[in-house]
Amino acid sequence: YSEFSAILLGEMCTCSLCKTLLKDPVSIPCGHSYCRQCIQGYWDRPVDAGSYPCPQCGKISDRLPILYPSTFLDQLLQKLQTPLLSSALHGHDCSRPGDVACDFCTGRKLKAVKQCLTCIVSYCEKHVWQHYTVPAMQCHRLVEVTGRLEFRLCQQHNRALEVFCKTDQTLICTLCAIQEHRSHDIVVAKTEQELKQVR
């Protein structure tokens, strides 16, 4: 599996109640799946007596729904217990100091693997894929994650620092190049080495 598919499969096999891989997975009538113990515990304390909602879609049953064992998910989980899946699920969250979080993740923030100097956004493996598949985004400037994105923005114009002024030995934005650095020796900053000089 690729890292992206492992993350995607991991999300599909995660219980939305306990936020971990499904244990003894069961499906309820609306089609959503949960750990048997999680959904039973959720329905043990209903908000309205005789009302059993799905935690995800909110579809309500007026009597305790039958829990159907999810044989397919159970078999899939057994086959996916690989180091790659474990790494994708647990190794890319932002738990270490200095990690840059994905700006698109909600809930548990995954570690960013790319930053877009066009969007001014940091992306994890799961959310960056559109930059490779959507034609309008394929011309965006993706760079490796080397620090917080604000350090790659011009403080004056809030634009990406993607031009290198050889005269002042500093990274600047395109507006700075046209205004304050117009008579200087400037080049487009193409290498990571040039981008690193800003920090």
C-alpha positions in Angstrom: 0.0 0.0 0.0 1.1 3.6 -0.5 1.2 5.8 2.5 -1.9 7.7 1.3 -4.0 4.5 0.8 -2.9 3.3 4.2 -4.1 6.6 5.8 -7.4 6.4 3.9 -8.0 2.8 4.8 -7.1 3.6 8.4 -9.7 6.4 8.5 -12.4 4.0 7.0 -11.6 1.5 9.7 -11.6 3.9 12.6 -14.5 4.1 15.1 -15.9 7.7 15.2 -16.7 7.3 18.9 -13.4 6.1 20.3 -11.2 7.4 17.5 -9.2 4.1 17.3 -9.3 1.1 15.0 -12.6 -0.8 15.1 -12.8 -3.6 17.6 -15.5 -6.2 17.1 -17.0 -4.0 14.3 -20.7 -3.9 13.9 -23.0 -2.1 11.5 -26.3 -0.4 12.4 -29.3 -0.1 10.0 -28.2 3.2 8.4 -24.9 1.5 7.4 -22.4 3.1 9.7 -20.0 1.0 11.7 -18.7 1.2 15.2 -17.0 -0.9 17.8 -19.7 -3.1 19.4 -18.8 -1.8 22.9 -18.7 1.9 21.8 -22.2 1.9 20.2 -23.8 -0.1 23.0 -22.3 2.4 25.6 -23.5 5.3 23.5 -27.0 4.0 23.4 -27.0 3.1 27.2 -27.3 6.8 27.9 -29.8 8.1 25.3 -30.6 11.8 25.3 -34.3 11.0 24.7 -35.8 7.8 26.1 -36.7 5.4 23.4 -34.5 7.3 20.8 -31.4 5.7 19.3 -29.6 8.0 16.9 -26.6 7.2 14.7 -23.7 9.3 16.0 -22.6 10.1 12.5 -25.7 10.7 10.4 -28.3 11.3 13.1 -30.8 8.8 11.8 -33.0 7.9 14.7 -34.5 4.5 15.5 -37.4 4.3 18.0 -36.3 0.9 19.2 -32.9 -0.5 20.0 -31.3 -1.3 16.6 -30.0 -4.8 15.8 -26.2 -4.8 15.6 -25.0 -6.7 12.6 -21.4 -8.1 12.8 -19.3 -6.5 10.1 -17.5 -9.6 8.8 -15.9 -7.7 5.9 -14.4 -4.9 8.1 -13.3 -7.5 10.7 -11.4 -9.4 8.0 -10.0 -6.2 6.4 -8.7 -5.1 9.8 -6.9 -8.4 10.4 -5.2 -8.1 7.0 -4.3 -4.5 7.4 -2.3 -5.0 10.7 0.9 -4.1 9.0 3.7 -1.7 10.0 2.7 0.7 7.2 -0.9 1.0 8.4 0.3 1.4 12.0 2.7 4.1 10.9 0.1 5.9 8.8 -2.4 5.9 11.7 -0.1 6.7 14.5 3.2 8.0 13.2 2.0 11.1 11.3 0.0 12.9 13.9 1.6 16.1 15.2 2.8 14.8 18.6 6.4 15.8 18.3 7.7 19.3 19.0 8.5 21.1 15.8 6.0 19.2 13.6 3.9 21.3 11.2 0.2 20.4 11.3 -1.9 20.1 8.2 -4.2 23.1 7.8 -7.0 21.0 6.4 -7.3 18.3 9.0 -10.1 18.5 11.5 -9.9 16.7 14.8 -6.6 14.9 15.0 -4.1 17.0 13.0 -1.8 15.0 10.8 1.7 16.0 10.1 2.1 18.2 7.0 4.3 16.7 4.2 4.1 19.6 1.7 3.5 23.3 1.8 2.0 25.2 -1.1 3.4 28.7 -1.7 0.5 29.5 -4.0 -2.3 28.6 -1.5 -0.2 29.5 1.5 -1.3 26.2 3.2 0.4 23.2 4.7 -0.9 19.8 3.6 -0.7 16.2 5.0 -0.3 13.2 2.6 -4.1 12.8 2.4 -5.0 16.4 1.6 -2.1 17.3 -0.8 -3.3 14.8 -3.5 -5.5 17.4 -5.3 -2.3 19.3 -6.2 -1.3 16.3 -8.3 -4.7 15.5 -9.8 -6.6 18.8 -10.3 -5.3 20.6 -13.4 -5.8 24.1 -12.0 -3.7 23.2 -9.0 -0.9 21.4 -10.8 0.9 24.7 -11.5 1.0 25.6 -7.8 4.4 25.7 -6.1 4.7 22.8 -3.7 7.8 22.7 -1.4 9.0 20.4 1.4 8.0 21.2 4.9 10.9 22.9 6.6 9.1 25.0 9.2 6.1 27.0 9.9 4.7 28.6 6.7 4.6 32.1 8.2 8.4 32.1 7.9 8.0 31.8 4.2 5.7 34.8 3.9 6.7 38.4 3.3 5.8 40.4 6.5 4.8 43.4 4.4 2.8 41.9 1.6 1.7 38.5 3.1 2.9 36.7 -0.1 5.3 33.8 -0.6 9.0 34.6 -0.4 10.0 33.1 -3.8 12.4 35.6 -5.2 16.0 35.8 -4.0 17.8 39.1 -3.9 21.5 38.4 -4.5 22.3 42.0 -3.7 20.9 41.8 -0.2 21.3 38.0 0.1 17.6 37.6 1.2 14.4 36.1 0.1 11.7 38.5 -1.0 8.2 38.4 -2.5 7.4 39.4 -6.1 5.9 42.8 -4.9 9.1 43.6 -3.0 11.1 42.7 -6.2 9.1 45.3 -8.2 9.1 47.9 -5.5 12.1 48.1 -3.0 14.5 45.8 -4.9 13.8 46.8 -8.5 17.4 47.8 -9.2 18.9 44.8 -7.4 20.2 41.5 -8.8 17.3 39.2 -8.3 16.5 35.6 -9.3 13.6 33.2 -8.8 14.4 31.1 -5.7 14.2 27.6 -7.1 16.2 25.6 -4.6 15.5 24.5 -1.1 18.9 25.9 -0.2 17.8 29.4 -1.2 14.5 28.9 0.7 16.4 27.8 3.8 18.4 31.1 3.9 15.3 32.9 5.2 15.3 31.0 8.5 
